[in-house]
């Protein structure tokens, strides 16, 4: 029953967001920047590899809920599961990359810098009396993600994330200051235009893991960054930056089942200070 309520609430929040006016926020207004961290398996070494992974959804017999991008999301999260900070807990039995040490900084238009390890709200620390899981299962999206031949209730994907609150609108710079051991910054995706106005922010990034955008172009005052790391040290050659412009946003309809809960959490518990 709790799983059903989580899905119902998340979907309702998504619908509310899609019906909100898309007017750009004024520079200087407080907003939220969220980071979901993914670790890709060794088969993903470049942007071209990542795009090929996204395209796999077209070979699946099911089109989840009539939305092709939903399948592409499942493909990327299977190959690049979500990782959380050491000491944080992912959804039990959901597909995830476990725990690792990593860090990000976010600098807003006023020059104020926040750090992920000290200034964010983890989606698992949601402020509710009953824990709300950040995950989605095959049965939630009607998609045979693992191609087992059946759509299962117990094949689930973890969608834990971290929220920076009070990030003033305008030019924002995000830096991956510490990558999980043995990995390097790979690529970034946004929530697609069908679900948000994030695509208008002018996202760009470089091989060192510096991400820039102008959040004043975002009408819902919330930007979700999906940051993917590839196996191998930072000194390894990477063609991840050879990114076709039209592929700038991640097809992330699954965002409704996990990250909107995190957004609500960050509003309730504005900031988390880790021990």
GUTIKE-806129 format. One record per residue (C-alpha): x, y, z. Coordinates in pm, whole numbers, plus 50000, padded with zeros to 5 digits. Layout:
% residues N
{x->X | y->Y | z->Z}
...
This chain:
% residues 275
{x->50000 | y->50000 | z->50000}
{x->50281 | y->50242 | z->50086}
{x->50442 | y->50181 | z->49744}
{x->50111 | y->50263 | z->49578}
{x->50078 | y->50586 | z->49775}
{x->50434 | y->50688 | z->49693}
{x->50368 | y->50639 | z->49321}
{x->50036 | y->50820 | z->49343}
{x->50182 | y->51119 | z->49526}
{x->50483 | y->51138 | z->49294}
{x->50269 | y->51123 | z->48983}
{x->50041 | y->51392 | z->49119}
{x->50338 | y->51616 | z->49185}
{x->50461 | y->51558 | z->48831}
{x->50127 | y->51653 | z->48682}
{x->50116 | y->51966 | z->48893}
{x->50460 | y->52063 | z->48770}
{x->50373 | y->52012 | z->48406}
{x->50069 | y->52237 | z->48446}
{x->50263 | y->52515 | z->48615}
{x->50331 | y->52833 | z->48412}
{x->50670 | y->52812 | z->48244}
{x->50763 | y->53176 | z->48292}
{x->51132 | y->53223 | z->48363}
{x->51232 | y->53298 | z->48719}
{x->51379 | y->53638 | z->48795}
{x->51756 | y->53649 | z->48855}
{x->51839 | y->53643 | z->49223}
{x->51538 | y->53442 | z->49338}
{x->51617 | y->53135 | z->49553}
{x->51587 | y->52805 | z->49372}
{x->51693 | y->52443 | z->49404}
{x->51966 | y->52247 | z->49229}
{x->51954 | y->51869 | z->49262}
{x->52225 | y->51617 | z->49181}
{x->52169 | y->51249 | z->49108}
{x->52499 | y->51061 | z->49080}
{x->52539 | y->50760 | z->48846}
{x->52828 | y->50515 | z->48798}
{x->52840 | y->50351 | z->48454}
{x->52977 | y->50003 | z->48391}
{x->53298 | y->49952 | z->48194}
{x->53115 | y->49925 | z->47862}
{x->53032 | y->50298 | z->47873}
{x->53347 | y->50496 | z->47796}
{x->53226 | y->50789 | z->47585}
{x->52930 | y->51003 | z->47492}
{x->52881 | y->50784 | z->47185}
{x->52859 | y->50475 | z->47407}
{x->52606 | y->50653 | z->47627}
{x->52388 | y->50754 | z->47334}
{x->52395 | y->50397 | z->47206}
{x->52276 | y->50285 | z->47548}
{x->51985 | y->50530 | z->47539}
{x->51889 | y->50401 | z->47195}
{x->51852 | y->50043 | z->47323}
{x->51499 | y->50121 | z->47437}
{x->51386 | y->50118 | z->47074}
{x->51471 | y->49746 | z->47057}
{x->51246 | y->49657 | z->47350}
{x->50901 | y->49520 | z->47268}
{x->50737 | y->49739 | z->47534}
{x->50697 | y->50115 | z->47517}
{x->50639 | y->50204 | z->47882}
{x->50316 | y->50395 | z->47937}
{x->50330 | y->50503 | z->47574}
{x->50637 | y->50719 | z->47641}
{x->50949 | y->50596 | z->47457}
{x->51182 | y->50811 | z->47668}
{x->51081 | y->50618 | z->47978}
{x->51245 | y->50305 | z->47840}
{x->51563 | y->50495 | z->47756}
{x->51583 | y->50605 | z->48117}
{x->51555 | y->50250 | z->48242}
{x->51834 | y->50144 | z->48008}
{x->52070 | y->50414 | z->48137}
{x->52001 | y->50342 | z->48503}
{x->52054 | y->49969 | z->48455}
{x->52398 | y->50033 | z->48303}
{x->52472 | y->50337 | z->48521}
{x->52308 | y->50279 | z->48861}
{x->52274 | y->50553 | z->49119}
{x->52546 | y->50579 | z->49385}
{x->52506 | y->50749 | z->49724}
{x->52742 | y->50898 | z->49979}
{x->52913 | y->50668 | z->50227}
{x->52675 | y->50636 | z->50520}
{x->52358 | y->50703 | z->50320}
{x->52113 | y->50423 | z->50244}
{x->51966 | y->50326 | z->49909}
{x->51633 | y->50149 | z->49867}
{x->51677 | y->49789 | z->49987}
{x->51685 | y->49537 | z->49700}
{x->51665 | y->49809 | z->49433}
{x->51936 | y->49822 | z->49167}
{x->52199 | y->50072 | z->49278}
{x->52575 | y->50124 | z->49277}
{x->52604 | y->50131 | z->49656}
{x->52807 | y->50382 | z->49855}
{x->53112 | y->50586 | z->49755}
{x->53293 | y->50904 | z->49848}
{x->53229 | y->51192 | z->49608}
{x->53163 | y->51563 | z->49631}
{x->53027 | y->51861 | z->49438}
{x->53019 | y->52236 | z->49486}
{x->52746 | y->52468 | z->49361}
{x->52820 | y->52840 | z->49323}
{x->52522 | y->53065 | z->49257}
{x->52483 | y->53405 | z->49091}
{x->52578 | y->53585 | z->49413}
{x->52903 | y->53391 | z->49442}
{x->52782 | y->53180 | z->49736}
{x->52922 | y->52827 | z->49731}
{x->52760 | y->52519 | z->49883}
{x->52914 | y->52173 | z->49917}
{x->52726 | y->51847 | z->49869}
{x->52878 | y->51671 | z->50170}
{x->52781 | y->51946 | z->50413}
{x->52497 | y->52152 | z->50268}
{x->52251 | y->51922 | z->50094}
{x->51938 | y->51728 | z->50178}
{x->51956 | y->51358 | z->50090}
{x->51635 | y->51225 | z->49942}
{x->51631 | y->50951 | z->50206}
{x->51615 | y->51218 | z->50478}
{x->51274 | y->51331 | z->50370}
{x->51129 | y->51465 | z->50693}
{x->50827 | y->51231 | z->50688}
{x->50739 | y->51000 | z->50978}
{x->50741 | y->50704 | z->50739}
{x->51040 | y->50664 | z->50506}
{x->50952 | y->50722 | z->50141}
{x->51154 | y->50516 | z->49897}
{x->51320 | y->50679 | z->49597}
{x->51277 | y->50405 | z->49340}
{x->51066 | y->50275 | z->49055}
{x->51000 | y->49914 | z->48956}
{x->50925 | y->49751 | z->48622}
{x->50562 | y->49719 | z->48728}
{x->50544 | y->50094 | z->48797}
{x->50648 | y->50187 | z->48444}
{x->50518 | y->49881 | z->48256}
{x->50858 | y->49808 | z->48106}
{x->51065 | y->49488 | z->48094}
{x->51390 | y->49669 | z->48173}
{x->51603 | y->49358 | z->48221}
{x->51443 | y->49178 | z->47924}
{x->51353 | y->48875 | z->48133}
{x->51028 | y->48830 | z->47942}
{x->50812 | y->48947 | z->48232}
{x->50736 | y->49283 | z->48394}
{x->50826 | y->49228 | z->48757}
{x->50730 | y->49402 | z->49080}
{x->51064 | y->49314 | z->49238}
{x->51298 | y->49451 | z->48968}
{x->51342 | y->49809 | z->49085}
{x->51578 | y->50101 | z->49020}
{x->51707 | y->50333 | z->49291}
{x->51675 | y->50710 | z->49231}
{x->51837 | y->50867 | z->49537}
{x->51957 | y->51227 | z->49499}
{x->52090 | y->51534 | z->49680}
{x->51927 | y->51879 | z->49691}
{x->52097 | y->52218 | z->49725}
{x->51847 | y->52476 | z->49855}
{x->51857 | y->52857 | z->49827}
{x->52070 | y->52866 | z->49513}
{x->52012 | y->53217 | z->49378}
{x->51884 | y->53225 | z->49020}
{x->52121 | y->53330 | z->48743}
{x->52458 | y->53193 | z->48628}
{x->52537 | y->52879 | z->48829}
{x->52856 | y->52674 | z->48831}
{x->52865 | y->52314 | z->48953}
{x->53195 | y->52133 | z->49001}
{x->53253 | y->51766 | z->49067}
{x->53539 | y->51821 | z->49312}
{x->53581 | y->51456 | z->49411}
{x->53489 | y->51164 | z->49185}
{x->53425 | y->50813 | z->49320}
{x->53754 | y->50623 | z->49333}
{x->53855 | y->50473 | z->48999}
{x->53613 | y->50684 | z->48795}
{x->53615 | y->51007 | z->48596}
{x->53349 | y->51260 | z->48505}
{x->53161 | y->51134 | z->48200}
{x->52846 | y->51320 | z->48096}
{x->52539 | y->51507 | z->48219}
{x->52169 | y->51494 | z->48136}
{x->51867 | y->51707 | z->48225}
{x->51499 | y->51631 | z->48262}
{x->51353 | y->51646 | z->47908}
{x->51140 | y->51930 | z->47772}
{x->50825 | y->51713 | z->47794}
{x->50849 | y->51727 | z->48174}
{x->51026 | y->52052 | z->48256}
{x->51179 | y->52369 | z->48119}
{x->51532 | y->52271 | z->48224}
{x->51645 | y->52256 | z->47861}
{x->51625 | y->52636 | z->47843}
{x->51905 | y->52687 | z->48096}
{x->52190 | y->52657 | z->47844}
{x->52370 | y->52363 | z->48003}
{x->52738 | y->52318 | z->47920}
{x->53020 | y->52117 | z->48076}
{x->53383 | y->52027 | z->48024}
{x->53606 | y->51724 | z->48079}
{x->53711 | y->51837 | z->48426}
{x->53355 | y->51806 | z->48556}
{x->53264 | y->52174 | z->48560}
{x->52897 | y->52229 | z->48471}
{x->52750 | y->52572 | z->48398}
{x->52399 | y->52698 | z->48327}
{x->52171 | y->52999 | z->48380}
{x->51893 | y->52893 | z->48614}
{x->51699 | y->53218 | z->48564}
{x->51565 | y->53061 | z->48243}
{x->51404 | y->52782 | z->48447}
{x->51042 | y->52853 | z->48538}
{x->50986 | y->52591 | z->48809}
{x->51289 | y->52702 | z->49015}
{x->51427 | y->52348 | z->49028}
{x->51706 | y->52203 | z->48812}
{x->51795 | y->51834 | z->48827}
{x->52143 | y->51732 | z->48709}
{x->52205 | y->51366 | z->48632}
{x->52583 | y->51329 | z->48649}
{x->52734 | y->51010 | z->48504}
{x->53087 | y->50891 | z->48575}
{x->53281 | y->50645 | z->48359}
{x->53526 | y->50381 | z->48482}
{x->53887 | y->50497 | z->48467}
{x->54096 | y->50777 | z->48613}
{x->54059 | y->51139 | z->48508}
{x->54382 | y->51128 | z->48308}
{x->54235 | y->50875 | z->48063}
{x->54135 | y->51009 | z->47721}
{x->53761 | y->51057 | z->47699}
{x->53536 | y->51153 | z->47413}
{x->53254 | y->51228 | z->47654}
{x->53263 | y->51596 | z->47562}
{x->53186 | y->51516 | z->47197}
{x->52818 | y->51556 | z->47273}
{x->52568 | y->51630 | z->46996}
{x->52367 | y->51935 | z->47097}
{x->52032 | y->51765 | z->47045}
{x->52115 | y->51508 | z->47313}
{x->52150 | y->51760 | z->47593}
{x->51859 | y->51632 | z->47802}
{x->51801 | y->51298 | z->47966}
{x->51471 | y->51125 | z->47889}
{x->51372 | y->51099 | z->48254}
{x->51003 | y->51035 | z->48302}
{x->51108 | y->50812 | z->48593}
{x->51199 | y->51139 | z->48763}
{x->50841 | y->51141 | z->48891}
{x->50891 | y->50835 | z->49105}
{x->51207 | y->50942 | z->49285}
{x->51342 | y->51289 | z->49252}
{x->51021 | y->51483 | z->49310}
{x->51006 | y->51319 | z->49651}
{x->51356 | y->51456 | z->49708}
{x->51240 | y->51801 | z->49603}
{x->50956 | y->51790 | z->49852}
{x->51202 | y->51669 | z->50113}
{x->51436 | y->51960 | z->50055}
{x->51151 | y->52204 | z->50104}
{x->51055 | y->52039 | z->50433}
{x->51408 | y->51990 | z->50566}
{x->51587 | y->52275 | z->50396}
{x->51938 | y->52164 | z->50459}
{x->52120 | y->51867 | z->50598}
{x->52446 | y->51898 | z->50788}
{x->52635 | y->51572 | z->50785}
{x->52836 | y->51464 | z->51083}
